[in-house]
């Protein structure tokens, strides 16, 4: 609900609010100041609603889409909230009224990144945003653009279109128009905010819903007929109905009468006389001449003078042209096939008599309701999903259903942006499944969606008595959370996903996750501002008489909807400070692993459906949390191993400053085969960077052995070429099945010379004192571990005083699908233009881009050396 004033109710389609009848008196409505303030607030709300509707309708029209939506930032900043839609109703979007800002969904990505997300078809959607494909497994394309005001992101605007074969998505011009619409909306919302009219959006928001643009089924022309003179003032639509060009109409009633069937001209005069006598004309039918013959229209009107006047000189009214609507309804009623029409949200708007007979339900029971809510044998979510698939993908679909006891009916759905036309015909039972059988003739299955029952598909058996199935909203909410949890690796990531998904979905403000260690609860994660009660749970055993301990102890969720709810055996103040709580046990492999606690600031009623969804979700959370706990344990072990293998600190040497960095490439597992080292030798200092292939404990173990070998040969005084040759022989002898690359440079302080050698490694970079930076092309040998007899030639380098050497591994310069030479040149440019005063700061600056890149998958080692001999 867009709130400017407190309100009790919200209209389902307009977002308008209405207060209790006595609210005005209680609030002092009637006082001049209050009335002016209320009027101003109402005006601002109307401006906001007009801006939202205009933006979403224009976006759908400019992009030739069948649906569009506007999401705006929530009051607490954690979510973006559905504020307005055009076309496909929100009920078909998987319950996505609130989307966490950190969600990997396109509209959330557009909001937080400020960039357009364009997905041309279902294949691109599946590849880039699998979570969206899980929840909406249909053929469609989409574009999401941010709604911004300067640097501030206010929300996002999204459109959806049918991804038919050959559709390449939106053109660059269409995407520019979308961004223009979104920017204009952002500017309007900012202007409203400056005038004190910023609406607030949260879980109670009722979005504005606008039907998709459509050709009107009925035309209405307006007129003002001067009965005493015969002069007629008509609008353009009335002229069009009578087949007259607006500029060519001479304003005479005789001209209009000439366009009528000869037998109806007297009827028009009779209508004028009736108006003078009765003061009105009701549904007088007239036949208007057209190129194809005659079309029937209706005349409605009234005399506007006050009752009692003897002279009635004006007749104002309308001419209604229903087109072929009435004839079409008559024709449809003659058919023996069942025909029906569904609104975009699935409610029946028309059903012919044959459909009533085929379904065994009177028409009045169908109108205004969904078929799956009226008919128990259609209540399986599979059939509801057929309607959802048709609306989202705008593709026809068919399915076969058994009406008890044994009557089979074939349904076909044909969608457009404003609803679905359905057809039902009797059919035989489905054929046995066959490897050669395909989908039913005429059916078009949405990509990724479950196939409907029919020839070649298994169909539900004869309906039996059972509990009501879960609705699609509950199913897709579980799928959405489950999909998000699959990408969460660590316990912290799991908890963040749970908070991002559960709080917006159920309107909560607080969430805590406790884990059980040695029979006691320990807080792992919390968000929200009420924490006094949560502190009472820390370290408590499971047999403590508290809701948070009893839920995991007995495996039963506990829901407290208000502070006054009786909670047996628990202290009365256990929920003080919060209006409602949901205590969810986290059970994995039949044993308690923790508790998830959801809190609400105010009294909050959780329906039976809500409780069932939360209970089901708690099982998913428990499994993900247990998996993450095991991963964290392995990660801690790996991190300890990596820390032990890399240098704890680099040596301090006269005239030389060094800085090293290691960045793992595998999320959560801080381990890999990259390493760096600085080794003092008898006649200088050795700088080493190496890379063992792989990102696992075997790679780390081999790296440790190679680092030790290089250090041993270097400290023994061997030349750079001999160091790598000896290390290569050791790796071949160990035969770990892994190869390695390495770059080794020995600097001789005081001589301004260095000797470099490399084994299949990236070339180092040299920044001179004037800032010019070059890639040092060194003579090189093969990778370590290929051939035990390999040799490695040395290259002499001149090091100007004040220069900086950069040694690195390929993870810093290589990304999937890009040329490594371009990456090396980018690093060279970054080193050349960076501030070189602080070596540690310079190292962080060179790694900044890599840290933020979502495409990086390899480890990175970086060693910087500044040469400043005394």
N, C-alpha and C positions, 0 to 999 in steps of 0.2 A: 504494500500500500504506500503510495507516495503521500507522505504525511506533512501537512502544514498545520492542521488542527487535530486534536484527539478525535477519533471516530470509532464508532461501534461496528459498523458493517462496511463492506466494500462491494460495489456492484461487480458481478462476475465478468462483464464485458467491457465496461468503460473505465473501471478503476475509480469511479466516483464514490464518495463516502457519504454516509447518512448517519446522523446522530439520533439518540433517543428523543422522543417527543418532548420530554421535560428537560433536555440538556440545555436548551437555550435559557430557560429561567434560572437554572442552577448556575450557569456560567455568567449570567448577567447580560444576556443578549437583549438588545433593545436600547441599551445605552448608546448614545451617538458614537463615542470613541470606539466601542467594541464593534459596532455595526460596520464602521468604516474599515477597521482592521480586518474583520472577517471578509468584507467585500474585496479588499486588496489581496488577501491570501487566496481567495477563490479565483481572482483574476490571474494571479501568478500560476496557480495550479493549472488553470485552463491553458495558459501559454505553454507550460511545460508539456502538457498532454498533446497539444497541437503540434509542438516541435517534434515530439517522439513519433507521433502518427505520420506526420509529413515525411520525416526521415526514412522510416521503415517502408512506407508505401513507395516513395521515390526510389529507394534502393532496389526494391523488387522490380519496379518498372524499368529502371536503367539497365539492369543486368539480365532481364528476361528470365528471372528466377520464378519459382513457384512459392517460395517462402522466404521470410526474412525475420530478423529479430534484433533487438537492441538490449544489451546487458550494461548495467551501470554499477559503479562501485558501491558496495554496501556501507552501512553506517560504521561498522567496525573495521573496514578495510580488508577483511579476510576473504571476501568473496565478491564476485560480480553477480548481480541479481537481474533476472529477466524482467525488463520494464515494458516492452512492447513487442508485439508480433504481428506479422501479416502473412496470411496463408495458413500453413500447417500449424495447428494449435499446440500449445505447450504440452498437453497430455500425451502427445505422440513422441516427445523428445526424451523419453526415458526418465521423466521426473527431474530434469535438469532445470529447476527454477533458480537454484543457487549453485554456482560453480566456484570452487576454491581458486584463488588467484594463482596458486602454485600448481594447478592441475595441468597435465600435459595435453589438454584439449586445445584445438586451434583458437577458439575464441579467447581463452585465457592467455595463450601465448601471445596473441595479438595485443591484448590489454597490457601485459607486463613488459613486452619487448618494444612496443610502439611500431611494429612492422606488420605488413600485410602477409597473411597466410592464405595462399591460393592453392587449392587442391582440385585439379581438373576432373578427376574421376575416382572411382572406388579403388582402383589399383594404387594410385598415388596416396590415397587416404590410408589404405592398409599399410603401405610401406613406411610412411612418415608418422602416422598417428594411429597405431594399432588399438589404443584404448577406445577411440571413437568408432572404429570398425567393429569392436566387440559389442558395443552398445547399440550401434545402428548398422547392422550388417547388410546394407542395401546399396543399390547402384545410384549414387548421387555425387555431385560435385559441390564444392563450397568455397566461399571466400570470406575471410574475417579481417576487418580493418579496425584499427584503434580509434576510439573517440577521444580526441585530445583537445586541450586548450593550452597552446604553447608547450612547455615541457611537461605539463601535468597530464596524466592519463586518467580519464573519467570513466571509461568503459570500452565497449567494443560493439561493432555492427557486423552482422553476419547475414549472408544470403545462401540459399540452397537451390540447386537446379537439378533436373533429371540428366544423368550422365548417359545419354544415348550413344550408340556406337558412332565414332568419328567426331564426337564433341570434344573440342580442345580446351574447354573452359572459357573463362572470360578473356576478352581482348585487353590490350594495354589501355585503350581508351575507356573501356568499361570499368577497369580497376581504378583509373584516375577519377572517374565520376563517383565511384563509391567513396574514395578517400575525400573528395570534395564534400559530399553529403555528410560524412562523419565529422569532418572539420567544422562545417557550418553548425551541426548539432552541438559540438563541443563549445563553440563560441556562444551559442544561444544559452546553453546551460550555465556557462560562466557568467553571462549577463544576468540571468535570473538569480544566481547566487549573490551577485553584487547588490541586487535589490532586495535581498532578504527572502528570496523564494526558493532556496535550494531544497528539493525534496529529499527525504531519507528513504533508503531501500534496505529491507531486511527480509527475514523469513515470512513476514506477514504481507509482503507486497503482492497485490493482485495486478498482473500485467494487463496493459491495454491490448485488446485483441481486435484486429481489423481483418475482414475477409480479403482474399486476394482480388485484384481487379478483374472484372468480368463484364461481358457484354450484357446489358440489361435485357431481361426477358420481357419486360413490359415498357411501353412508351406512353408518356402522358403529355398532352399538349394543353396549355392554359389559354383562356380567352376571356374577353369582356365584351359582351354583345349589347349594343344599344337597341332596345326593342322598338323604340318609337321611330328611329331613323334607319335602322338596319346596318349601322356601322359596327364593325367588329375589329377589336384590337387583339391580335393573336401572336403568340410567341413562335419562335423558329420551329420548335418540335411539332406544334399543331400544324404549321404549314407543311412540314415534311410528311405528317400522317396523311394529309389531304393531297399530297403529291405536288405541292406548290413550292417554288423557290421563294424564300423569305422576302427577297427584294421585289419579287414580281406580284405579290399579293396586294390587291387594291383596297383592302379593308372593307369589302362589302359582303354581306351575308349571302347575296345571290351567287357570288363567285364560289363560296364554299358549297352552296346547295348544288351548283352545277357539277360538282365532283361526286355527288351521291348517286346511288341507284335511283332511276326515275320513280320507283314506288316508295322511296324513302324521303323524297322532297316534301311531300305532304306531312310525313311524320315529323320533319324538322319544324314546319310551321305549327303543327299541333303541340310540339314541345314548347314553342314560344308562348302559345296561348295558355298552356298549362302553367307555365312559370308566372304569367300575369295573374292567373286565378289562384294557384296554390302556393306560389312563392318559391317553388323548387322544381327540379327535374331529376328523377332517379332512374339511372340505368336505361335510358332510351337507346335501343340498338339501331345503328345505322350502317348501311353498306357503302363503303368508299371504293371508287373505281381505281384500279391499279392496272399495270401493264399485263398482268396475268388474269385479270378478271375483277372480282370484288372481294374486299376484306371487311369483316364485321368489326365495328368499334362501338364503344358505349359513350353516351353523353350524360354527364353529371353536372348539375348546376343549381344555383339558388339566386334569388333576388335579394340584394344586400340591404334594401330599404327597411326601415323599422316596420313592424307589424301595424296594421291599421291604416296605412297610407293607401289612397285609392289609385294613385298613379305609380305603377311599377315600371321603371324605365330601363333598368339594367339587369342582365343575366350574366353572372360570373361563374366560371366553373372549369371543367376539364373534359377532354376527350381521351378515353382510355383505349389504347391499342394493345390487346393481349397477344397479338401475333398469332402463332399457331398453337399456343399453349393449351387452350381448351380442346382443340381438335386432337392434339397429341395425347392428352389424358384420356379422351374417349377411345382413341385407338389402342392405347396401352391396356385399358381395362378389358378390351376384347380378347387379349392374348391369353393363352393357357400357361405360358411361362410365367413364373413369379418374377416380378420386377420391383426394385426398390431403389431409393436414393438415400445416401448417408451424408450427413454433414461432415466437415473435416475431422471432427472429434469422434466420429463413429455413430452419432445419434441418428435414428431413422427419421427422415423428413417426409417420405412418401412410400407407400406400399400398395400395390394393386390387389384386387380381390383374389387373384390366383395365388399370390404369395401367402395370403392368410390361410388358404386351403392347404398349400404344401407344407407350411410350418405348423399348422394346427393352432394358430394364435389369432385372436381378433385384432383387426387393425388398430383400434384405439390403445391396445396394450403395447403395441410396437412403437407408435409415434412418440418421439421425444426421448427414447431410450436406446441403448445399444443392444444389438442382437444377442451378444454373449452374456448380457445381464438378464435378459428375459428368458432365454432358452437354456436350460441346464446342459443339454447335449452340445451346445456351442460354447460352453464356458471354459474349455481348455485354452490356455494361453496361445497354443499353436494357431488357432483360428483368429484370435485377436491380433496376433502378429501378422497375419495375412493382410489385414486392413492397414496396419501400420506400415508394412512393406510397400503396399501400393501407394500410400500417400507420400511417403518419404522419397521413394524412387520414381514415382509417377509412371510406373510400369504395371500393366494388367497382370493379374494372377488368378489361378483357379485352384480349387481344392474340393475334396469329396468328404461328405459327412454322413454318418448313419443317424437317422431319426428313429428313436426307439418305437417299436421293437426291432424292425429289420428293414426299414425303408431308407434307401440311399438317395441322397440329393447331391447334385453337382452345383457348386457355387462358382461364379466368375465375377471378378471385381474390375471395374474400368474407371481409373481415377482421372481427375484433373485438379487444378489448384483449389477448387471450391468444393470438392467432395468426391463421392464415389457413386457410380451407377452399378447396381448389382443385378445379376440374373441367376435364377434358381430353376433347375429342370430335374425331373426324376432321372435316376441313373441306376445301373446295375451295381452289384458289389465289386470291390476292387479285384483286379487279377492278381494271382500269386506273383511275388517278386521274381524278376527274371533278369539275368545279367544283360540280355539284349534289349530289354525294355527301357525306354527313355521316359522323360517327363510327359505329361498329358499334352495332347495336341492343343496348341493355342495358348499354353501356359508360358509365362516368362518368369523364371525364378530370380529373385534378387540375389546378387552376389553375396555369398557367405551366410545366407539365411537358411534355416532348416527347410528341407523340401516338404511341400504339402502332401497329404495323403492323396492317392489317386492311382491310376494305372501305372504300374511299375514302382509304386511306393507303398510301404506298409501304412495302414490306416488304423486309427484307434478301434479297439474292439467294441462290442456292444456296451453301451454305458451301464455302469452299475452304481449302486449307492456308495458314495464316498464323500469325503470332506471337500469343501470348495477349494479349487486350486489357487495357487498364488497368482496374483495379478502381475501384469508385465512390469509395472513400476518397481515392484519388489524384486523381481527377477533381475532386471537390468541394474538396479542399485547394487545388488550383490555382485553382478558381473563387473560393474565398474570398479568397486572396491577391490575385488579379487584381481582384476587386471592391474590396478595400481600397485597392489602388494607384491605382484610378481617382479616388479622393477625395484622394489625396496630391498637392499642387501643387508644393511646393518640394523641393529635394534633402534638406533636413533632415527633412521630413515623410515622404518616401519611405524614408529610412533608419530612421526611427522605426517605420514600418509593418512593414518587413522584420524588425526586431528583435522587435517584438511578435508577429509571426506565426511566424517560423522557430524562435526559441528554445523556446517552449512545445511546438510541434509535434514537434520532434525531440529535446527534452530537453537542449539545449545551454545553456551558461552564459556564453559569450563570443561576440561578433559584431563584426566590423570590416568597413567598406566603404571601399575605396580607389578613387580615380578617377585616370585617366591624363591627365596634362597634360604636353605636350611630351615624350612618350615615357617619362615617369617616373611612379611611383606616389606618390600623396599621400593621406594618411589624411583621410577626410571624416567618418567616424563610428566610434565604438567604444563598447562596453559590456562590463563584466566587470572582473575585478581582475588578470588576467594581461596585461601590456602590454609586457614587456621585449622579447619577440620581435617584436612589432608595430613597435616603434621601429626595428628593423633594416631594415624595408621602406620607411620614409619616404625619398622621393627616389631610390629605386633604379630603374635603367633596366630595361626588360623583358628584356634579355639577361643579367641577373644570375642566378647559379645558386642561386636560392631558389624554394621551392614557390609562394610568393605572386606571384612575377613570371612563372614559367613557365606557370602556369595560364592567365592572359589572353594571354600571348604565343602559345601554341599552341592556345588555345581548347579545352583538354581539362581537365576537372575532376580533382582529385587528392584521394584520401581516405587519410588516415593514421589507422588505428584504434588504435594504441598506440605509445608511444615506441620500442618495439623494431622497428617495421616498417621494412624496408629502403627507403630512398628514394635511388635512384641519382642521383649527381652533386650531391647536396645535403649540406650540413654535417650531421654527426650530432647536433648540439645545436640544430637549427633548430626543434624542437618541444619543447624542454625546458621543464618547468613546467606543461604541459598534457597530458592523457592522450590526446586524439585531436583531429584537425583535419579539416575539409572545405574545400578550396580551390575555389571556384566561379568560373569565368571569366564576366565580364559582357560579352556580345557583342551589339551593336546595329547593325543594317544592315551586317552582315558585317565589322565592325571592333571591336576591343576598346575598351571604355570604362572598364573597371575590374575589380575583383575583390572578391568577397564571401567572407569567411573566417569559418567557423563553428567554435567551439572547445568542447571538453568537458573537464570536470575529470578524469574517469576514463577508463579504456579503454572505448571505445564502438564496438559493432559496427553498421555500417550495411548493411542488407540490399540486395540488388539492387533491390528495389522502392524503398527509401529513396533509393538513389543516382539512380535514374531520376527520381523526383519532384524531388529537389534540382536535377538537371541541367535539367529542364523549367522549374522555378521561376526558375532563374538567368536564363533568357531574358526572362521577364516583368519581373524586377527591372532588367535592363539597359535594356529599352525605357522603363520608367518613370523610371529614373535619367537617361537621355539627354533625355527630354522635360522633366524637372524642371530639368536643367542649362540648357536653352535658356530655360525660363521664368525661372529665376533671373537669367540675363543680361538679359532684357528687364525684369525687375523692378528690377534695379539701375539700368538706364537710366531707368526711370520714376521711381524713388525720387530719383535725382539731379535730374531735371526738377522734381519736386514741391518738393524742398528749395530749389531755386533760386527758385521762384516765391513761396513763402511767406516771411514775414519771418524773418530769422535771429535777431533779438532785438527786443523791443519797446523803444521809447524810454523813458528815465527822465524823468518830468515832475514839477515841484513840486506837491504836493497831490494827486497822482493816482497810484495804483498799478494796474498791469494784469497780467493773466495770460492767455495764449492756449494753446489746444490744438487739434490736428488729429488725427482718427482716421479712417483710410481704411476704406471699406466693403467693398472687394474683397480677398479673401484673397490674400496674396502680392504684390499689385500696389499699392504705396503711392502711389496717384495718383487724383485726382478733381477735381471742379470747385468744392469748397467753399474759402473763404478767409476770413481775418480780417486786420485791419490797424489800427494806431494811427498817426494822422497829425497831427503838430503843425501848427497853422495860426497866422496872425498874431494872432487874437483868441481862441484857445482850442485845443482838441484834438478831432479827429474820430475816432470809434469806428465801425468798419465790419465787418460780417459779410455775406458773399454766398454764393450757391450757383448754379453753372451746372449745368444738367441733364447727366447722363451721368457715366460713370466710366471715362474713357479719355483718351488723349493729346489728342484734339480738345477735350474739356472742359477739361483742364488748360491748354491753349494759350489758349482763350478766356478762362479765368479770369485768366491772366496779363495779357491785354490789358485786361480790365475793371479789374483792380486798378490798373494803370498809369493808366488814364483817370480813375478816382475820385481817385487821389492827385494827378494834375495839376490837376483842377478844384478840389480842396480847398485845395491850397497856393496857388492863384491867388486865394483869398479869396471864392469863390462861396458863396452860401447853400446850405443842405442840399438844398432843392428843386431849385435850379439844377444842383447836382452830379449828382443822379440823372437829371435831364432831359437834360443833356449826355452822360452815360454811355449813356443809352438811345439817343440819336441815333447815337452811334458804333457801338453794337452792331447797330442796324438797318442802318447803312451797310456794316459788315463782312459782314453776311448769312452767318453761319456755320451757320445752320440750327439754332441752339441758343437757348434762352431762359434767363433768369437772374432770381433774386430777390435782394433786397438790403435791409439795414436800416442806416441812416446816422444817427448822433447826434453833434451838435456840442456839446461841453460848454464853458461859459464860466466858468473858475475865478474865484472871488471873488464871483460874482453868484448862485451857487446855482441857476443856470438852465441849461437845455439845450434844444436844438431837434432834434426827431426827424422822420424821414421814412422811409417804407418802400415798397418796390415788390414787392407780392405775397409778402412775407416773414412769418415767424412774429413775433408781438409780443414785445418784450423784457420782462424781469422786473426789478422794483425791490424790493430788500430794504432796509427802513428800519433805523435804528439799534436800534430795539426788537425787531427780528426779524420783524416783520410783513412779508409779501411779497405784492406784487400783480402781476397781468398788466397791462401798460400797453397799453390799447387806443388805437392811433394811427390817425389818418386815413391812408389809403394809396392808392397808384396801382397800375396794372397791372404785370405782369412786364416786365422789361427785354427789348427786342427784339421786342415785339408791334407797337407803333405809334410811329413817330418823332415824332409830335406830342403824345405823352402828357405830362401834367403831374403833379407829385407834391406834394401839400399838406403843410405843416409843422405839427407839434404841439409846443406849449411844455410842457416838463416842469420841475417843481420838484424839485431834488435836495437833500434834507436832508444836512447834514454827517454823515459816517459811514455813508452808504448805499452799496449795491453794485448796480451795473447788470450784468445778464447778457444778452448777445446770443448767439444760437445758430442753428444750421441745423436743418432738420426731421429730420435723421437721429437727433438726440438724443431726439426726442419721438414719433416715428412708427414703428410696427412693422406688419408685414403682418397684416391682419385686426383691427386695433384703431383706435379713434377718436383722432385727433391731439389733440383738446381734452382728453381724459383724460390723454394723455401730457404735455401742457403743464401741467396741474394737478399731476401727479405731480412734475414738475421744480420747480414752484413750492413744493410742500410740502418737497421735499428741500432746496432753497435756504433755506427758512425755518427748518428744524430743524438745519441743519449748523453746525459750528463755523466762524466767520468770521474767526478771528484771522490765519491764514496763507492768503493768496489762492491760492498754488500748491497747497497741500493741499486747499483747497476745490474747485479745478478738478478735481483727481484724484478727489475724492470724488463729484462730480457725474457723472463719466464711468465710475465703477466698475461700475454696473449695465449700461451699454451695452457695456463691454468683455467682460462675461461672457455677454451675451445671444446664443444661437445663432440667433435670428430676425432679427438686425439685418443689413441688406444695404446701407445707405446710408452715405455719408461723414458725418462730424460735424466742425463747426467751433464752437468755444466761445471767447468773449471775456468775461472778467470785469474790471470796473473798480470800484475802491474810491475814493470821493470823500472826501478829507480835506484841504481847503484850509487853508493856513497862515493 
